[in-house]
Amino acid sequence: MFERPMGWRRQIATQASLALAGLFVLLPIAWMLRLAFDGAVASRPGDARLLPAKPTLDFFAQAWAAPTSNYSFAHLLGNSLLVAGSTALVALIFGASAAYAFARYRFTGQRAGLLATLVMLMLPPAGFTAPYFIFLLSLGLRGSLLGLIGAYCAIALPFAIWTVRNAVQSIPTEQDEAAMLEGASRLRIFAQVIVPQITPALAVALFIAFLLAWSEFALGWGLISDPERVTLAMGLYTMRGTSSIAWGLLSATALMVALPVLVLFYLLGRYLLSGLTLGTAGE
């Protein structure tokens, strides 16, 4: 069934709305690029021009050498990759396993479990600072990257569960039953029948978990006290805590922080675009 084409008034209104939304998103990025490459910006920018008056790469060199007074960018990058990568992998493994159980089994507390994960999705990560602080302190993990990974995994798990569960539910149960008649175990069914069909949903869960752990800093500050274990997001936040902010250095560091996420998005791109429509199988 073909849709009727939009009238010219509606077409103009739609295009204008999209252009306004795009401008709202792209302008801050354009200004950040200008500040990062403009050597004329000593402290606070005095105008809203988009092109740098004095092009330079000095801010990027300075950001790589020492974006904060304590450690280099490479050191902070290593901490962030360890935390975000571990969080994404652990959340994906346990989240996908739990999602399959929620989608294929009926058990006591199923509704309560799903409701609890939904509540977790609605709460900001910083709100869990006090309980995680007490819990990790009792385990002797407070202040360690392992404890931070555990806290981030607990926050990322609910999204992974709901995302993958919707995808699993879109696959007919007849496929599971047919595989069981062939003698396949539940683990083999999940690995060889279900996983290949929900790859886009798994990619979305992996990317969101990585992004959450990569960009979160408020909860991290409550759990990490050793400067040696600070991540890039925490280090970036400290750069704006002084009275005179180095806007060029701050913008260059922010662009460098965003680069690994863009690389991951590029690698998972074709899966993410289809997986964002939750509950659909991969093409």
C-alpha positions in Angstrom: 0.0 0.0 0.0 1.5 3.3 -1.1 1.4 6.4 1.1 0.1 9.6 -0.2 2.8 12.2 -0.9 3.0 15.1 1.5 1.6 18.5 0.4 4.1 21.3 -0.2 3.1 23.1 3.0 3.7 20.0 5.1 6.9 19.3 3.2 8.3 22.8 3.9 7.3 22.5 7.6 9.0 19.1 7.9 12.2 20.2 6.2 12.4 23.4 8.3 11.9 21.4 11.5 14.6 18.9 10.5 17.0 21.7 9.5 16.4 23.5 12.9 17.0 20.3 14.8 20.2 19.6 12.8 21.4 23.1 13.4 20.8 22.8 17.1 22.9 19.6 17.2 25.7 20.6 14.8 26.4 24.2 16.0 27.9 23.2 19.4 30.1 20.6 17.6 31.2 23.2 15.1 32.1 25.6 17.9 34.0 22.9 19.7 36.0 22.2 16.5 36.8 25.9 16.2 38.0 26.2 19.8 40.1 23.1 19.5 41.9 24.4 16.4 42.1 28.1 17.2 45.3 29.2 18.8 43.9 32.7 19.3 41.6 31.5 22.1 43.7 32.0 25.2 41.0 31.6 27.7 37.3 32.5 27.2 36.1 32.8 23.6 35.0 36.3 22.7 33.0 35.7 19.6 30.9 33.0 17.9 32.8 32.6 14.7 33.0 29.1 13.2 36.4 29.2 11.6 39.6 29.5 13.7 41.4 32.8 13.4 44.8 31.1 14.1 44.8 27.4 13.1 47.0 25.2 15.3 47.3 21.7 16.6 49.0 22.8 19.8 45.9 22.0 21.9 45.8 18.4 20.7 49.5 18.0 21.4 49.0 19.4 24.9 46.0 17.2 25.5 47.9 14.1 24.6 50.9 15.0 26.8 48.9 16.0 29.9 45.2 16.9 29.8 45.3 17.0 33.6 48.1 18.0 36.0 48.6 14.4 37.1 48.6 11.9 34.2 48.9 11.7 30.4 46.0 11.1 28.0 47.4 7.6 27.2 47.2 6.7 30.9 43.6 7.9 31.3 42.7 6.3 27.9 44.0 2.9 29.2 41.8 3.2 32.3 38.8 4.1 30.3 39.3 1.3 27.7 39.7 -1.2 30.5 36.6 0.0 32.4 34.3 0.5 29.3 35.4 -2.6 27.5 35.1 -4.9 30.5 31.7 -3.3 31.3 30.4 -3.8 27.8 31.5 -7.5 27.5 30.3 -8.5 31.0 27.0 -6.7 30.6 26.4 -8.3 27.2 27.2 -11.8 28.3 25.1 -11.7 31.5 22.4 -9.5 30.0 21.9 -11.7 26.9 21.7 -14.8 29.1 19.2 -13.2 31.5 17.2 -11.9 28.5 16.9 -15.4 27.0 15.6 -16.7 30.3 13.1 -13.9 30.6 11.9 -14.4 27.0 11.7 -18.2 27.0 10.9 -19.4 30.6 8.1 -18.8 33.1 9.3 -18.7 36.7 8.4 -17.2 40.0 9.4 -13.5 40.3 9.6 -13.0 36.6 7.4 -9.9 36.5 9.1 -8.5 39.6 12.5 -9.0 38.1 11.5 -7.2 34.9 10.0 -4.4 36.9 13.1 -4.1 38.9 15.3 -3.8 35.8 12.9 -1.2 34.4 13.1 0.9 37.6 16.9 0.7 37.3 16.7 2.1 33.8 14.8 5.2 35.1 17.2 6.1 37.9 20.4 8.2 37.3 23.7 6.4 37.9 24.7 9.0 40.5 21.8 8.0 42.6 23.4 4.7 43.3 26.6 6.2 44.8 25.8 5.6 48.4 24.7 1.9 48.2 27.5 1.0 45.8 30.0 2.8 48.1 28.9 0.7 51.1 28.7 -2.5 49.1 32.1 -2.2 47.5 33.6 -1.0 50.7 32.4 -4.2 52.4 34.0 -6.3 49.7 37.3 -4.3 49.8 36.8 -3.1 46.2 36.0 0.5 46.8 38.5 2.7 44.9 39.5 -0.1 42.5 38.8 -0.3 38.8 37.3 -3.7 39.4 34.7 -2.2 41.7 33.9 0.5 39.2 33.4 -2.1 36.5 31.0 -4.0 38.7 29.0 -0.9 39.5 28.8 0.1 35.8 27.8 -3.5 34.8 24.9 -3.4 37.3 23.7 -0.2 35.6 24.2 -1.4 32.1 22.6 -4.8 32.6 18.9 -3.6 32.6 19.2 -2.0 29.2 20.9 -5.1 27.8 18.2 -7.3 29.3 15.3 -5.4 27.8 17.0 -4.8 24.5 17.9 -8.5 23.9 14.7 -9.8 25.5 12.6 -8.0 22.9 14.7 -9.4 20.1 14.5 -12.9 21.4 10.7 -12.7 21.7 10.5 -11.8 18.0 11.9 -15.2 17.1 9.3 -18.0 17.0 9.6 -20.6 19.7 9.1 -23.3 17.0 12.7 -22.8 16.1 13.8 -23.7 19.7 11.5 -26.8 19.6 12.8 -28.0 16.3 16.4 -27.7 17.5 15.4 -29.6 20.8 13.9 -32.4 18.7 17.3 -32.7 17.0 18.9 -33.2 20.4 20.3 -29.7 20.9 20.7 -28.3 24.4 19.4 -25.0 25.6 22.9 -23.5 25.5 23.5 -24.7 21.9 20.1 -23.4 20.9 21.0 -20.0 22.3 24.5 -19.9 20.8 23.7 -21.3 17.3 20.0 -20.5 16.7 19.2 -17.4 18.7 22.4 -15.4 18.7 22.9 -15.2 14.9 19.4 -13.7 14.6 19.7 -11.1 17.3 23.1 -9.7 16.4 21.8 -6.2 15.9 20.2 -6.1 19.3 23.5 -7.5 20.8 25.4 -4.7 19.0 23.1 -2.1 20.5 23.4 -3.5 24.0 27.2 -3.7 23.7 27.5 -0.1 22.3 25.2 1.4 25.0 27.0 -0.4 27.8 30.4 0.8 26.4 29.1 4.4 26.0 27.6 4.5 29.6 30.9 3.3 31.2 32.9 5.6 28.9 31.1 8.8 29.6 29.9 8.4 33.2 31.8 10.3 35.8 29.5 11.3 38.6 29.2 7.8 40.1 32.9 7.2 39.4 33.9 10.2 41.5 32.1 8.7 44.5 33.9 5.3 44.1 37.4 6.3 42.9 39.7 8.4 45.1 43.1 7.4 43.7 44.1 9.8 40.8 45.9 6.9 39.1 42.6 5.2 38.5 40.7 8.2 37.1 39.1 7.7 33.7 39.0 10.1 30.7 35.5 11.3 31.6 36.5 12.1 35.2 39.7 13.8 33.9 37.7 15.9 31.4 35.4 17.1 34.2 38.3 18.2 36.4 39.5 20.5 33.5 36.5 22.7 34.0 36.8 23.0 37.8 39.2 25.9 37.8 38.4 29.6 37.7 40.1 30.2 34.3 39.2 27.4 31.9 41.5 26.6 29.0 38.7 26.3 26.5 40.9 25.3 23.6 42.5 22.5 25.6 39.2 21.4 26.9 37.6 21.2 23.4 40.6 19.3 22.0 40.5 16.8 24.9 36.7 16.4 24.4 37.2 15.6 20.7 39.9 13.1 21.5 37.7 11.5 24.2 34.9 11.1 21.6 37.1 9.4 19.0 37.1 5.8 20.4 33.3 5.9 20.6 33.1 7.0 17.0 35.5 4.2 16.0 33.3 1.6 17.8 30.2 3.1 16.2 31.8 2.7 12.8 32.8 -0.9 13.5 29.2 -1.8 14.6 27.5 0.6 12.3 25.6 -1.8 10.1 24.3 -3.7 13.1 23.4 -0.7 15.1 21.2 0.9 12.4 19.0 -2.2 12.2 19.3 -3.0 15.9 17.9 0.3 17.0 14.5 -1.0 15.9 14.2 -3.1 19.0 12.6 -6.5 18.7 13.7 -7.1 15.1 16.0 -9.8 14.0 19.2 -9.1 12.1 19.1 -9.0 8.3 
